[in-house]
Amino acid sequence: MNDITNNQNIDLYELASNVLKEYEIEPETINVIQSASIKTVWRLKTKDRELCLKRLKQTLDKARFSVNAQDFIYNCGGNVPGIIRDKKGNLIHSYNDQLFVVYEWLYGRDLAFGNPDDLKAALQGLAKFHIASKGYVSPEDARVSSKLNKWPEQYKSMADKLSSWKEVSREKPASGYLNAFLKYVDDIVDIGHQAIELLNASRYTELTANDSEAIVLCHQDYGKGNALLTDNGVYVIDLDGVTWDHPGRDLRKIIGKLAENRGSWSLDLIENILDWYSEINPLSPADKELIYIDLIYPHWFFGLVKNIFKNDKSVSPSKIEKIARLENSKIPLLTEKLRDIKSPN
């Protein structure tokens, strides 16, 4: 360990020690297990248990939404870590204008989403999490995070950005990644417009209304590292990004990541995922229709190329080609499945 790293860990140890003075906690050991800019995680060992101290990177109003959501889900019997309150009874402790939360430490292993048994367990853990989130009412001083009724606007916004980036690319000097982008962007925008038409013809507005029984708190980053298999089942951790939406938001992200990793789409795998989830939190045909529409939208191509135009990062032409082929290859598969859902007989 170099001197700089050693000094940083000493500073973080002292910071954790000072924060814990405001809790009924007397740690025997404090270890930094994750440190990335603001967000930091410490593992604490006391006389009779282990705990997790986390420094949040959120603003207080955002933290109030997610931290109180976790406390609500825990008190409803949901499988999330319990939160330890400070001496004043606060879920969130403020120290030197920084925000901290202490959680129970969980003992378990990461679920491997590429393993069918682990994937099934992860999906059913997610479904239980979604169910337990229903009925949450955030504090008045919290900033509510919600994606409800925003898909049409987001779909259009992303399609418009792709079109504008196309015009920008034509004015720039030729390069490998711009050539790859220009080769595929028209097809991708067409896919986006197809998804917009499908969404407008679906029951999206009804399913994402504020009084809809379908809406849940979506995790938004549910994958390896955030789903732990314990002796008491699958636990969901790191709820900083929870938002109100249709459960399809989480399911679409899981399915898309698996397709990216495999380099291909599998209708059997998608159906298994939705069936495993539905064993716990049943999805109606209209719910499934919405998920397939969201899968049709070219989220993954947009997510890759925005690094070029918004984040000024270079992307290899081969990556653009690969994701574009993946987006194009799904259309026959998913549109046929959509027809089957809308016309079951």
VMD Tcl script that draws the C-alpha trace (Angstrom):
set ca {
  {0.00 0.00 0.00}
  {1.48 3.36 -0.99}
  {1.56 6.36 1.34}
  {-1.28 8.17 -0.43}
  {-3.63 5.16 -0.18}
  {-2.60 4.58 3.43}
  {-3.29 8.21 4.35}
  {-6.68 8.08 2.61}
  {-7.67 4.99 4.58}
  {-6.55 6.61 7.84}
  {-8.68 9.67 7.03}
  {-11.66 7.45 6.18}
  {-11.17 5.45 9.39}
  {-11.24 8.66 11.42}
  {-14.29 9.87 9.54}
  {-16.17 6.64 10.26}
  {-15.13 6.74 13.92}
  {-16.46 10.28 14.31}
  {-19.76 9.43 12.63}
  {-20.28 6.35 14.81}
  {-19.99 8.43 17.98}
  {-23.51 9.59 17.17}
  {-24.81 5.99 17.22}
  {-25.23 3.40 19.97}
  {-22.42 1.49 18.28}
  {-18.98 0.67 19.66}
  {-16.95 -0.82 16.80}
  {-14.04 -3.14 17.48}
  {-12.82 -2.94 13.89}
  {-13.57 -0.59 10.97}
  {-12.53 -1.51 7.43}
  {-13.03 0.39 4.18}
  {-14.41 -2.03 1.59}
  {-15.42 0.41 -1.14}
  {-14.30 3.95 -1.85}
  {-15.16 5.85 -5.02}
  {-15.24 9.64 -4.73}
  {-18.08 10.42 -2.31}
  {-19.73 7.01 -2.06}
  {-17.85 4.98 0.55}
  {-18.67 1.74 2.37}
  {-17.19 0.54 5.65}
  {-17.57 -2.85 7.33}
  {-17.89 -2.57 11.11}
  {-17.46 -5.29 13.68}
  {-18.87 -4.82 17.17}
  {-18.89 -7.18 20.13}
  {-21.95 -9.08 18.91}
  {-22.59 -8.23 15.24}
  {-21.34 -6.75 11.98}
  {-22.73 -3.64 10.35}
  {-22.30 -1.60 7.20}
  {-21.68 2.15 7.23}
  {-22.28 3.94 3.95}
  {-21.56 7.51 2.89}
  {-24.16 8.57 0.35}
  {-23.52 10.59 -2.78}
  {-27.15 11.73 -2.99}
  {-28.54 15.05 -1.87}
  {-30.60 14.93 1.33}
  {-33.99 15.24 -0.37}
  {-33.18 12.34 -2.72}
  {-31.74 10.25 0.11}
  {-34.91 10.75 2.15}
  {-36.89 9.10 -0.65}
  {-34.70 6.01 -1.07}
  {-33.68 5.47 2.57}
  {-37.25 5.78 3.87}
  {-38.34 3.43 1.08}
  {-35.86 0.82 2.30}
  {-37.08 1.23 5.88}
  {-40.69 0.82 4.68}
  {-39.88 -2.31 2.68}
  {-37.97 -3.80 5.63}
  {-40.88 -3.14 8.01}
  {-43.25 -4.78 5.51}
  {-41.17 -7.96 5.67}
  {-39.23 -7.30 2.48}
  {-35.77 -8.76 2.09}
  {-33.63 -5.64 2.38}
  {-31.07 -4.80 5.07}
  {-32.49 -3.14 8.16}
  {-31.33 0.40 8.95}
  {-29.83 1.34 12.31}
  {-30.99 4.74 13.59}
  {-28.62 7.22 15.20}
  {-29.00 8.41 18.82}
  {-31.62 10.95 17.77}
  {-33.66 8.35 15.90}
  {-32.65 9.48 12.42}
  {-32.35 7.02 9.54}
  {-29.89 9.39 7.81}
  {-27.10 10.97 9.83}
  {-25.53 14.23 8.66}
  {-21.90 14.92 9.59}
  {-19.85 17.79 8.13}
  {-22.43 18.21 5.35}
  {-22.06 14.55 4.40}
  {-24.80 11.91 4.64}
  {-24.39 8.51 6.30}
  {-26.55 5.44 6.86}
  {-25.80 2.32 8.94}
  {-27.23 -0.99 7.74}
  {-27.30 -4.56 8.96}
  {-24.51 -6.62 7.44}
  {-25.72 -9.43 5.21}
  {-24.03 -12.81 4.90}
  {-24.50 -14.41 1.53}
  {-23.18 -14.67 -2.02}
  {-23.74 -12.76 -5.21}
  {-26.16 -14.36 -7.62}
  {-24.75 -15.14 -11.06}
  {-27.40 -14.01 -13.53}
  {-25.87 -16.21 -16.24}
  {-26.73 -19.32 -14.19}
  {-30.38 -20.42 -14.69}
  {-30.94 -21.43 -11.07}
  {-29.43 -18.19 -9.76}
  {-31.37 -16.18 -12.35}
  {-34.67 -17.74 -11.26}
  {-33.86 -16.98 -7.62}
  {-32.90 -13.40 -8.54}
  {-36.14 -12.83 -10.47}
  {-38.29 -14.14 -7.66}
  {-36.34 -12.06 -5.16}
  {-37.00 -9.00 -7.32}
  {-40.71 -9.83 -7.51}
  {-40.93 -10.04 -3.71}
  {-39.09 -6.73 -3.45}
  {-41.52 -5.11 -5.87}
  {-44.54 -6.40 -3.94}
  {-43.13 -5.19 -0.60}
  {-42.61 -1.69 -2.05}
  {-46.30 -1.14 -2.80}
  {-47.98 1.35 -0.52}
  {-44.85 3.35 0.27}
  {-45.54 7.01 0.97}
  {-42.41 9.15 1.07}
  {-41.86 11.96 3.60}
  {-43.08 15.40 2.55}
  {-39.51 16.73 2.49}
  {-38.30 13.98 0.14}
  {-37.82 14.43 -3.59}
  {-39.97 11.72 -5.14}
  {-38.31 9.75 -7.92}
  {-40.77 8.60 -10.55}
  {-40.67 7.50 -14.18}
  {-44.45 7.10 -14.36}
  {-46.00 8.32 -17.63}
  {-42.57 9.33 -18.93}
  {-41.79 6.53 -21.38}
  {-43.41 8.22 -24.43}
  {-41.49 11.43 -23.78}
  {-38.23 9.56 -23.17}
  {-38.68 7.42 -26.29}
  {-39.21 10.51 -28.42}
  {-36.34 12.39 -26.78}
  {-33.87 9.55 -27.43}
  {-35.01 9.15 -31.04}
  {-34.69 12.91 -31.60}
  {-31.19 12.92 -30.12}
  {-30.11 10.09 -32.42}
  {-31.38 12.08 -35.41}
  {-29.60 15.24 -34.28}
  {-26.36 13.32 -33.66}
  {-26.67 11.99 -37.21}
  {-26.64 15.55 -38.56}
  {-23.70 16.48 -36.32}
  {-21.77 13.41 -37.49}
  {-22.16 14.34 -41.14}
  {-20.43 17.65 -40.50}
  {-17.46 16.12 -38.67}
  {-14.34 14.64 -40.29}
  {-14.82 10.99 -41.18}
  {-13.73 8.46 -38.59}
  {-14.26 4.76 -37.92}
  {-16.78 5.19 -35.11}
  {-18.74 7.93 -36.90}
  {-18.89 5.82 -40.05}
  {-20.23 2.90 -38.00}
  {-22.78 5.15 -36.31}
  {-23.97 6.62 -39.63}
  {-24.22 3.16 -41.15}
  {-26.82 2.05 -38.62}
  {-28.48 5.13 -37.16}
  {-31.36 5.29 -39.68}
  {-32.39 1.69 -38.96}
  {-32.13 2.32 -35.22}
  {-34.26 5.47 -35.38}
  {-36.88 3.51 -37.37}
  {-36.93 0.91 -34.59}
  {-37.43 3.70 -32.07}
  {-40.38 5.11 -33.99}
  {-41.87 1.62 -34.29}
  {-41.69 1.25 -30.50}
  {-43.31 4.68 -30.03}
  {-46.27 3.65 -32.19}
  {-46.63 0.38 -30.29}
  {-46.46 2.17 -26.95}
  {-49.11 4.68 -27.99}
  {-51.43 1.81 -28.96}
  {-50.85 -0.10 -25.70}
  {-52.41 0.24 -22.25}
  {-49.32 2.09 -21.02}
  {-51.21 5.12 -19.65}
  {-53.58 2.91 -17.68}
  {-50.85 0.63 -16.33}
  {-48.70 3.54 -15.13}
  {-51.41 5.74 -13.66}
  {-50.83 6.76 -10.04}
  {-53.61 4.43 -8.86}
  {-52.47 1.46 -10.96}
  {-51.93 -1.77 -9.03}
  {-49.05 -2.59 -11.38}
  {-46.66 0.16 -10.32}
  {-43.82 -0.61 -7.91}
  {-40.51 0.80 -6.77}
  {-38.01 -0.29 -9.40}
  {-34.41 -0.84 -8.34}
  {-32.97 0.29 -11.72}
  {-29.62 -1.46 -11.24}
  {-30.64 -4.97 -10.24}
  {-27.83 -7.33 -11.14}
  {-24.73 -9.00 -9.80}
  {-23.67 -7.38 -6.55}
  {-27.14 -6.07 -5.70}
  {-28.86 -9.44 -5.28}
  {-27.49 -11.62 -2.46}
  {-28.49 -15.21 -1.74}
  {-28.64 -15.67 2.03}
  {-29.97 -18.36 4.35}
  {-33.19 -16.33 4.49}
  {-33.62 -15.98 0.74}
  {-32.59 -13.38 -1.81}
  {-31.89 -9.91 -0.40}
  {-31.88 -6.73 -2.47}
  {-29.24 -4.12 -1.60}
  {-28.10 -0.66 -2.74}
  {-31.48 1.00 -3.16}
  {-30.10 4.50 -3.85}
  {-31.70 4.66 -7.30}
  {-35.20 3.36 -6.59}
  {-37.98 4.99 -8.61}
  {-41.69 4.48 -9.16}
  {-42.43 2.72 -12.43}
  {-43.87 -0.37 -14.06}
  {-41.92 -3.50 -13.04}
  {-40.99 -3.91 -16.70}
  {-38.31 -1.27 -16.18}
  {-36.23 -3.65 -14.06}
  {-37.11 -6.70 -16.16}
  {-36.16 -4.98 -19.44}
  {-32.76 -4.05 -18.05}
  {-32.07 -7.59 -16.85}
  {-33.13 -9.13 -20.18}
  {-31.12 -6.60 -22.19}
  {-27.94 -7.15 -20.17}
  {-28.22 -10.91 -20.65}
  {-28.73 -10.44 -24.40}
  {-25.67 -8.17 -24.54}
  {-23.58 -10.73 -22.67}
  {-24.76 -13.57 -24.91}
  {-24.58 -11.53 -28.10}
  {-28.06 -12.75 -29.06}
  {-31.70 -12.72 -28.04}
  {-33.45 -15.83 -26.77}
  {-37.24 -15.83 -26.71}
  {-37.20 -18.92 -24.48}
  {-35.02 -17.11 -21.96}
  {-37.24 -14.01 -22.01}
  {-40.34 -16.14 -21.46}
  {-38.64 -18.00 -18.61}
  {-37.69 -14.71 -16.96}
  {-41.25 -13.38 -17.15}
  {-42.69 -16.71 -15.97}
  {-40.31 -16.96 -12.99}
  {-41.14 -13.42 -11.99}
  {-44.87 -14.03 -12.47}
  {-44.84 -16.95 -10.05}
  {-44.49 -14.35 -7.30}
  {-45.89 -11.15 -8.84}
  {-48.16 -12.16 -11.75}
  {-47.85 -10.19 -14.99}
  {-50.97 -9.72 -17.10}
  {-50.88 -9.98 -20.90}
  {-50.98 -6.16 -20.99}
  {-47.98 -6.03 -18.64}
  {-46.07 -8.42 -20.86}
  {-47.00 -6.45 -23.96}
  {-45.49 -3.35 -22.35}
  {-42.28 -5.21 -21.52}
  {-41.87 -6.50 -25.07}
  {-42.45 -2.99 -26.44}
  {-39.76 -1.65 -24.11}
  {-37.43 -4.42 -25.27}
  {-38.03 -3.38 -28.89}
  {-36.91 0.19 -28.17}
  {-33.16 0.54 -29.01}
  {-32.08 1.46 -25.47}
  {-28.74 -0.31 -25.82}
  {-27.59 1.38 -29.03}
  {-28.54 4.76 -27.55}
  {-26.75 3.97 -24.29}
  {-23.54 3.16 -26.16}
  {-23.39 6.03 -28.64}
  {-24.39 8.72 -26.16}
  {-20.90 8.23 -24.75}
  {-19.61 9.73 -27.98}
  {-21.93 12.70 -28.24}
  {-22.78 13.52 -24.62}
  {-19.75 12.28 -22.69}
  {-17.10 12.89 -25.37}
  {-15.75 9.36 -25.06}
  {-14.40 7.25 -27.88}
  {-16.22 4.05 -28.78}
  {-14.74 1.42 -31.04}
  {-16.50 0.87 -34.39}
  {-16.74 -2.85 -33.61}
  {-18.77 -2.15 -30.47}
  {-21.18 0.04 -32.43}
  {-21.51 -2.62 -35.13}
  {-22.10 -5.33 -32.54}
  {-24.80 -3.47 -30.62}
  {-26.51 -2.34 -33.84}
  {-26.67 -5.93 -35.11}
  {-28.06 -7.00 -31.73}
  {-30.77 -4.33 -31.93}
  {-31.74 -5.23 -35.50}
  {-31.79 -8.97 -34.84}
  {-34.44 -8.75 -32.11}
  {-37.16 -7.15 -34.20}
  {-38.63 -10.22 -35.98}
  {-38.51 -12.20 -32.75}
  {-40.14 -9.62 -30.49}
  {-42.75 -8.33 -32.95}
  {-43.96 -11.90 -33.57}
  {-44.23 -12.44 -29.80}
  {-46.18 -9.18 -29.48}
  {-48.67 -10.41 -32.08}
  {-49.10 -13.64 -30.10}
  {-49.80 -11.69 -26.89}
  {-52.38 -9.45 -28.56}
  {-54.02 -12.39 -30.41}
  {-53.68 -15.39 -28.07}
  {-56.10 -17.46 -30.13}
}
mol new
graphics top color blue
foreach p $ca { graphics top sphere $p radius 0.5 }
foreach p [lrange $ca 0 end-1] q [lrange $ca 1 end] { graphics top cylinder $p $q radius 0.2 }
display resetview
